[in-house]
Amino acid sequence: MVDRSRSMPENAQVESERILAQLSKQRPADASLAVISFGENAAIERRPSPSAFEGFIQDIDPDGSNLSAALSQ
């Protein structure tokens, strides 16, 4: 889960994408990676998949941090 709200530091999204890309490359071949991002709303960025993470694609409202919405995904 990645908080993409305005309350996060300016470079948080770029750093999160870098970390997720690195995790994608370093995980075992039989492991999958899923990503959920959230702000006021939450969205599934990718379902569990063995492919490389290519960045955030969902529109997230940055005017809030609704962790509960992310956990319910």
MOPAC internal coordinates of N, CA, C and O (Angstrom, degrees):
PM7 1SCF
backbone

  N    0.0000 0     0.00 0     0.00 0    0    0    0
  C    1.4315 1     0.00 0     0.00 0    1    0    0
  C    1.5195 1   108.87 1     0.00 0    2    1    0
  O    1.2310 1   121.57 1   -41.28 1    3    2    1
  N    1.3154 1   114.60 1   138.72 1    3    2    1
  C    1.4599 1   120.42 1  -177.70 1    5    3    2
  C    1.5281 1   109.12 1  -129.89 1    6    5    3
  O    1.2310 1   120.97 1   -56.99 1    7    6    5
  N    1.3263 1   115.76 1   123.01 1    7    6    5
  C    1.4666 1   121.83 1   176.20 1    9    7    6
  C    1.5267 1   107.89 1   -79.62 1   10    9    7
  O    1.2310 1   120.82 1   -63.81 1   11   10    9
  N    1.3411 1   116.04 1   116.19 1   11   10    9
  C    1.4607 1   121.15 1   179.84 1   13   11   10
  C    1.5204 1   111.66 1  -111.13 1   14   13   11
  O    1.2310 1   120.65 1  -154.97 1   15   14   13
  N    1.3306 1   116.36 1    25.03 1   15   14   13
  C    1.4643 1   120.77 1  -179.53 1   17   15   14
  C    1.5277 1   111.18 1   -79.17 1   18   17   15
  O    1.2310 1   121.07 1   -13.45 1   19   18   17
  N    1.3294 1   115.56 1   166.55 1   19   18   17
  C    1.4654 1   121.67 1   178.24 1   21   19   18
  C    1.5287 1   113.23 1   -64.19 1   22   21   19
  O    1.2310 1   120.46 1   160.75 1   23   22   21
  N    1.3173 1   116.73 1   -19.25 1   23   22   21
  C    1.4647 1   119.35 1  -178.42 1   25   23   22
  C    1.5286 1   112.60 1   -73.45 1   26   25   23
  O    1.2310 1   120.50 1   169.83 1   27   26   25
  N    1.3040 1   116.65 1   -10.17 1   27   26   25
  C    1.4664 1   120.73 1   178.59 1   29   27   26
  C    1.5256 1   110.35 1   -82.34 1   30   29   27
  O    1.2310 1   120.09 1   -25.56 1   31   30   29
  N    1.3324 1   117.43 1   154.44 1   31   30   29
  C    1.4721 1   120.07 1   178.11 1   33   31   30
  C    1.5329 1   111.72 1   -57.42 1   34   33   31
  O    1.2310 1   120.85 1   -23.53 1   35   34   33
  N    1.3003 1   115.99 1   156.47 1   35   34   33
  C    1.4604 1   122.83 1  -174.64 1   37   35   34
  C    1.5316 1   113.45 1   -53.37 1   38   37   35
  O    1.2310 1   119.44 1   140.41 1   39   38   37
  N    1.3145 1   118.68 1   -39.59 1   39   38   37
  C    1.4624 1   121.55 1  -176.28 1   41   39   38
  C    1.5267 1   113.49 1   -95.72 1   42   41   39
  O    1.2310 1   119.60 1  -169.47 1   43   42   41
  N    1.3155 1   118.37 1    10.53 1   43   42   41
  C    1.4700 1   121.66 1  -174.23 1   45   43   42
  C    1.5222 1   113.00 1   -61.88 1   46   45   43
  O    1.2310 1   119.73 1   138.77 1   47   46   45
  N    1.3270 1   118.12 1   -41.23 1   47   46   45
  C    1.4626 1   119.38 1  -178.14 1   49   47   46
  C    1.5277 1   110.91 1   -66.86 1   50   49   47
  O    1.2310 1   120.17 1   136.09 1   51   50   49
  N    1.3158 1   117.27 1   -43.91 1   51   50   49
  C    1.4693 1   121.10 1   178.48 1   53   51   50
  C    1.5272 1   110.15 1   -61.98 1   54   53   51
  O    1.2310 1   120.52 1   136.16 1   55   54   53
  N    1.3115 1   116.61 1   -43.84 1   55   54   53
  C    1.4642 1   120.98 1   179.62 1   57   55   54
  C    1.5305 1   110.84 1   -65.58 1   58   57   55
  O    1.2310 1   120.21 1   140.19 1   59   58   57
  N    1.3324 1   117.20 1   -39.81 1   59   58   57
  C    1.4633 1   120.76 1   177.92 1   61   59   58
  C    1.5218 1   110.60 1   -62.68 1   62   61   59
  O    1.2310 1   120.26 1   136.82 1   63   62   61
  N    1.3297 1   117.11 1   -43.18 1   63   62   61
  C    1.4692 1   120.36 1   178.34 1   65   63   62
  C    1.5273 1   110.54 1   -62.96 1   66   65   63
  O    1.2310 1   120.11 1   140.33 1   67   66   65
  N    1.3146 1   117.39 1   -39.67 1   67   66   65
  C    1.4677 1   120.99 1   179.39 1   69   67   66
  C    1.5288 1   110.59 1   -63.73 1   70   69   67
  O    1.2310 1   120.51 1   134.85 1   71   70   69
  N    1.3269 1   116.63 1   -45.15 1   71   70   69
  C    1.4661 1   121.01 1  -179.57 1   73   71   70
  C    1.5186 1   110.75 1   -64.68 1   74   73   71
  O    1.2310 1   120.05 1   135.87 1   75   74   73
  N    1.3345 1   117.52 1   -44.13 1   75   74   73
  C    1.4649 1   120.58 1  -179.95 1   77   75   74
  C    1.5246 1   111.53 1   -64.59 1   78   77   75
  O    1.2310 1   120.09 1   141.13 1   79   78   77
  N    1.3216 1   117.44 1   -38.87 1   79   78   77
  C    1.4658 1   120.84 1   176.88 1   81   79   78
  C    1.5289 1   110.20 1   -63.34 1   82   81   79
  O    1.2310 1   120.52 1   138.79 1   83   82   81
  N    1.3254 1   116.61 1   -41.21 1   83   82   81
  C    1.4598 1   120.99 1   178.83 1   85   83   82
  C    1.5325 1   110.55 1   -65.60 1   86   85   83
  O    1.2310 1   120.34 1   137.07 1   87   86   85
  N    1.3259 1   116.95 1   -42.93 1   87   86   85
  C    1.4659 1   120.37 1   176.51 1   89   87   86
  C    1.5218 1   111.12 1   -60.08 1   90   89   87
  O    1.2310 1   120.45 1   139.77 1   91   90   89
  N    1.3253 1   116.75 1   -40.23 1   91   90   89
  C    1.4630 1   121.43 1   178.93 1   93   91   90
  C    1.5230 1   110.91 1   -57.98 1   94   93   91
  O    1.2310 1   120.66 1   138.57 1   95   94   93
  N    1.3134 1   116.34 1   -41.43 1   95   94   93
  C    1.4652 1   121.19 1  -177.06 1   97   95   94
  C    1.5231 1   113.04 1   -76.46 1   98   97   95
  O    1.2310 1   120.09 1   150.56 1   99   98   97
  N    1.3299 1   117.43 1   -29.44 1   99   98   97
  C    1.4584 1   120.87 1  -172.61 1  101   99   98
  C    1.5247 1   114.59 1   -98.08 1  102  101   99
  O    1.2310 1   119.52 1   173.82 1  103  102  101
  N    1.3098 1   118.52 1    -6.18 1  103  102  101
  C    1.4610 1   119.00 1  -177.85 1  105  103  102
  C    1.5290 1   110.11 1   -76.41 1  106  105  103
  O    1.2310 1   119.98 1   -21.30 1  107  106  105
  N    1.3223 1   117.64 1   158.70 1  107  106  105
  C    1.4607 1   120.53 1   177.29 1  109  107  106
  C    1.5336 1   111.16 1   -59.52 1  110  109  107
  O    1.2310 1   120.38 1   -26.47 1  111  110  109
  N    1.3003 1   116.88 1   153.53 1  111  110  109
  C    1.4711 1   122.14 1  -176.15 1  113  111  110
  C    1.5257 1   112.58 1   -59.35 1  114  113  111
  O    1.2310 1   119.79 1   149.98 1  115  114  113
  N    1.3116 1   118.00 1   -30.02 1  115  114  113
  C    1.4635 1   120.87 1  -178.52 1  117  115  114
  C    1.5254 1   113.15 1   -93.78 1  118  117  115
  O    1.2310 1   119.75 1  -171.61 1  119  118  117
  N    1.3312 1   118.07 1     8.39 1  119  118  117
  C    1.4678 1   122.07 1  -179.34 1  121  119  118
  C    1.5268 1   110.88 1   -97.03 1  122  121  119
  O    1.2310 1   121.07 1   -29.02 1  123  122  121
  N    1.3144 1   115.56 1   150.98 1  123  122  121
  C    1.4638 1   122.09 1   178.16 1  125  123  122
  C    1.5192 1   109.65 1  -115.64 1  126  125  123
  O    1.2310 1   121.31 1   -20.60 1  127  126  125
  N    1.3304 1   115.11 1   159.40 1  127  126  125
  C    1.4584 1   121.55 1   177.78 1  129  127  126
  C    1.5258 1   108.21 1  -127.97 1  130  129  127
  O    1.2310 1   120.52 1   -49.05 1  131  130  129
  N    1.3227 1   116.61 1   130.95 1  131  130  129
  C    1.4603 1   122.73 1   174.55 1  133  131  130
  C    1.5223 1   107.26 1  -119.01 1  134  133  131
  O    1.2310 1   120.46 1   -31.28 1  135  134  133
  N    1.3454 1   116.73 1   148.72 1  135  134  133
  C    1.4577 1   120.74 1  -178.58 1  137  135  134
  C    1.5233 1   109.57 1  -136.45 1  138  137  135
  O    1.2310 1   120.87 1   -51.04 1  139  138  137
  N    1.3215 1   115.95 1   128.96 1  139  138  137
  C    1.4605 1   123.28 1   173.60 1  141  139  138
  C    1.5212 1   106.69 1  -121.23 1  142  141  139
  O    1.2310 1   120.49 1   -49.35 1  143  142  141
  N    1.3158 1   116.67 1   130.65 1  143  142  141
  C    1.4577 1   119.80 1   175.84 1  145  143  142
  C    1.5207 1   108.74 1  -113.82 1  146  145  143
  O    1.2310 1   121.33 1   -24.13 1  147  146  145
  N    1.3278 1   115.07 1   155.87 1  147  146  145
  C    1.4605 1   118.73 1  -178.83 1  149  147  146
  C    1.5076 1   111.80 1  -150.78 1  150  149  147
  O    1.2310 1   121.96 1   -23.73 1  151  150  149
  N    1.2930 1   113.85 1   156.27 1  151  150  149
  C    1.4486 1   126.78 1   171.89 1  153  151  150
  C    1.5206 1   102.47 1  -147.03 1  154  153  151
  O    1.2310 1   119.77 1    59.72 1  155  154  153
  N    1.3313 1   118.04 1  -120.28 1  155  154  153
  C    1.4645 1   120.94 1   172.33 1  157  155  154
  C    1.5256 1   109.78 1   -67.40 1  158  157  155
  O    1.2310 1   120.67 1   144.47 1  159  158  157
  N    1.3290 1   116.32 1   -35.53 1  159  158  157
  C    1.4641 1   123.29 1   175.82 1  161  159  158
  C    1.5298 1   108.04 1  -113.87 1  162  161  159
  O    1.2310 1   121.01 1    -6.13 1  163  162  161
  N    1.3165 1   115.68 1   173.87 1  163  162  161
  C    1.4635 1   120.50 1   177.56 1  165  163  162
  C    1.5142 1   108.88 1  -130.35 1  166  165  163
  O    1.2310 1   120.68 1   -27.33 1  167  166  165
  N    1.3189 1   116.31 1   152.67 1  167  166  165
  C    1.4597 1   121.16 1   179.63 1  169  167  166
  C    1.5192 1   110.20 1  -148.26 1  170  169  167
  O    1.2310 1   121.28 1   -33.20 1  171  170  169
  N    1.2995 1   115.16 1   146.80 1  171  170  169
  C    1.4566 1   121.01 1   174.49 1  173  171  170
  C    1.5263 1   106.98 1   -80.69 1  174  173  171
  O    1.2310 1   120.85 1   -64.91 1  175  174  173
  N    1.3072 1   115.99 1   115.09 1  175  174  173
  C    1.4636 1   121.11 1   177.90 1  177  175  174
  C    1.5230 1   110.26 1   -78.20 1  178  177  175
  O    1.2310 1   120.94 1   142.01 1  179  178  177
  N    1.3108 1   115.81 1   -37.99 1  179  178  177
  C    1.4618 1   120.33 1   173.94 1  181  179  178
  C    1.5105 1   109.13 1  -159.46 1  182  181  179
  O    1.2310 1   121.49 1   -40.17 1  183  182  181
  N    1.2947 1   114.75 1   139.83 1  183  182  181
  C    1.4618 1   121.51 1   175.10 1  185  183  182
  C    1.5282 1   107.52 1   -76.41 1  186  185  183
  O    1.2310 1   119.95 1   -15.09 1  187  186  185
  N    1.3365 1   117.70 1   164.91 1  187  186  185
  C    1.4616 1   118.62 1  -179.51 1  189  187  186
  C    1.5326 1   111.27 1   -51.18 1  190  189  187
  O    1.2310 1   121.23 1   -53.66 1  191  190  189
  N    1.3095 1   115.25 1   126.34 1  191  190  189
  C    1.4633 1   121.02 1  -175.77 1  193  191  190
  C    1.5213 1   109.72 1  -153.86 1  194  193  191
  O    1.2310 1   120.24 1   -33.32 1  195  194  193
  N    1.3241 1   117.15 1   146.68 1  195  194  193
  C    1.4559 1   120.42 1   176.08 1  197  195  194
  C    1.5327 1   112.69 1   -83.93 1  198  197  195
  O    1.2310 1   119.82 1   173.04 1  199  198  197
  N    1.3248 1   117.96 1    -6.96 1  199  198  197
  C    1.4674 1   120.39 1  -178.51 1  201  199  198
  C    1.5287 1   111.18 1   -75.06 1  202  201  199
  O    1.2310 1   120.92 1   -13.62 1  203  202  201
  N    1.3196 1   115.85 1   166.38 1  203  202  201
  C    1.4639 1   121.88 1  -177.96 1  205  203  202
  C    1.5289 1   111.19 1   -69.98 1  206  205  203
  O    1.2310 1   120.69 1   -35.02 1  207  206  205
  N    1.3256 1   116.28 1   144.98 1  207  206  205
  C    1.4642 1   121.54 1   174.57 1  209  207  206
  C    1.5202 1   107.94 1   -76.02 1  210  209  207
  O    1.2310 1   120.70 1   -51.21 1  211  210  209
  N    1.3336 1   116.27 1   128.79 1  211  210  209
  C    1.4670 1   120.67 1  -174.73 1  213  211  210
  C    1.5244 1   113.63 1  -112.85 1  214  213  211
  O    1.2310 1   119.97 1  -169.95 1  215  214  213
  N    1.3171 1   117.67 1    10.05 1  215  214  213
  C    1.4581 1   120.37 1   177.28 1  217  215  214
  C    1.5136 1   112.96 1   113.82 1  218  217  215
  O    1.2310 1   121.57 1   -11.30 1  219  218  217
  N    1.3158 1   114.59 1   168.70 1  219  218  217
  C    1.4667 1   121.35 1  -179.11 1  221  219  218
  C    1.5248 1   109.95 1   -76.10 1  222  221  219
  O    1.2310 1   120.95 1   -42.90 1  223  222  221
  N    1.3336 1   115.80 1   137.10 1  223  222  221
  C    1.4626 1   120.26 1  -178.86 1  225  223  222
  C    1.5256 1   112.89 1  -124.78 1  226  225  223
  O    1.2310 1   119.66 1   165.24 1  227  226  225
  N    1.3173 1   118.25 1   -14.76 1  227  226  225
  C    1.4607 1   121.95 1  -176.01 1  229  227  226
  C    1.5291 1   110.98 1   -88.67 1  230  229  227
  O    1.2310 1   120.87 1   -31.73 1  231  230  229
  N    1.3328 1   115.93 1   148.27 1  231  230  229
  C    1.4653 1   121.81 1   174.52 1  233  231  230
  C    1.5229 1   108.72 1   -82.81 1  234  233  231
  O    1.2310 1   121.04 1   -56.39 1  235  234  233
  N    1.3121 1   115.61 1   123.61 1  235  234  233
  C    1.4656 1   122.38 1  -179.79 1  237  235  234
  C    1.5196 1   107.98 1  -120.95 1  238  237  235
  O    1.2310 1   120.79 1   -46.93 1  239  238  237
  N    1.3348 1   116.10 1   133.07 1  239  238  237
  C    1.4611 1   121.39 1   175.54 1  241  239  238
  C    1.5252 1   107.83 1   -75.12 1  242  241  239
  O    1.2310 1   119.41 1   -66.74 1  243  242  241
  N    1.3235 1   118.73 1   113.26 1  243  242  241
  C    1.4623 1   121.02 1  -175.31 1  245  243  242
  C    1.5304 1   114.69 1   -77.23 1  246  245  243
  O    1.2310 1   119.83 1   178.88 1  247  246  245
  N    1.3368 1   117.92 1    -1.12 1  247  246  245
  C    1.4641 1   121.29 1  -175.21 1  249  247  246
  C    1.5284 1   112.77 1   -89.48 1  250  249  247
  O    1.2310 1   120.63 1  -132.69 1  251  250  249
  N    1.3122 1   116.39 1    47.31 1  251  250  249
  C    1.4566 1   121.37 1   177.41 1  253  251  250
  C    1.5087 1   109.42 1   168.50 1  254  253  251
  O    1.2310 1   121.00 1   -12.26 1  255  254  253
  N    1.3419 1   115.69 1   167.74 1  255  254  253
  C    1.4705 1   122.41 1   176.26 1  257  255  254
  C    1.5125 1   107.31 1  -134.16 1  258  257  255
  O    1.2310 1   120.77 1   -91.12 1  259  258  257
  N    1.3174 1   116.12 1    88.88 1  259  258  257
  C    1.4520 1   121.33 1  -175.60 1  261  259  258
  C    1.5404 1   109.44 1   -99.33 1  262  261  259
  O    1.2310 1   121.26 1  -100.43 1  263  262  261
  N    1.3154 1   115.20 1    79.57 1  263  262  261
  C    1.4610 1   120.73 1   179.68 1  265  263  262
  C    1.5209 1   111.09 1   -61.64 1  266  265  263
  O    1.2310 1   120.12 1   146.01 1  267  266  265
  N    1.3164 1   117.37 1   -33.99 1  267  266  265
  C    1.4655 1   121.14 1   178.87 1  269  267  266
  C    1.5314 1   110.89 1   -59.19 1  270  269  267
  O    1.2310 1   119.98 1   138.84 1  271  270  269
  N    1.3150 1   117.63 1   -41.16 1  271  270  269
  C    1.4653 1   121.17 1   178.10 1  273  271  270
  C    1.5245 1   110.35 1   -63.38 1  274  273  271
  O    1.2310 1   120.51 1   139.73 1  275  274  273
  N    1.3223 1   116.63 1   -40.27 1  275  274  273
  C    1.4688 1   120.83 1   178.99 1  277  275  274
  C    1.5210 1   111.06 1   -65.04 1  278  277  275
  O    1.2310 1   120.48 1   137.23 1  279  278  277
  N    1.3246 1   116.69 1   -42.77 1  279  278  277
  C    1.4646 1   119.88 1  -179.54 1  281  279  278
  C    1.5240 1   112.14 1   -66.18 1  282  281  279
  O    1.2310 1   119.49 1   153.24 1  283  282  281
  N    1.3197 1   118.57 1   -26.76 1  283  282  281
  C    1.4637 1   121.25 1  -179.20 1  285  283  282
  C    1.5248 1   112.21 1   -82.22 1  286  285  283
  O    1.2310 1   120.08 1   172.23 1  287  286  285
  N    1.3285 1   117.46 1    -7.77 1  287  286  285
  C    1.4566 1   120.56 1   177.13 1  289  287  286
  C    1.4963 1   107.84 1   -71.87 1  290  289  287
  O    1.2310 1   120.10 1   180.00 1  291  290  289

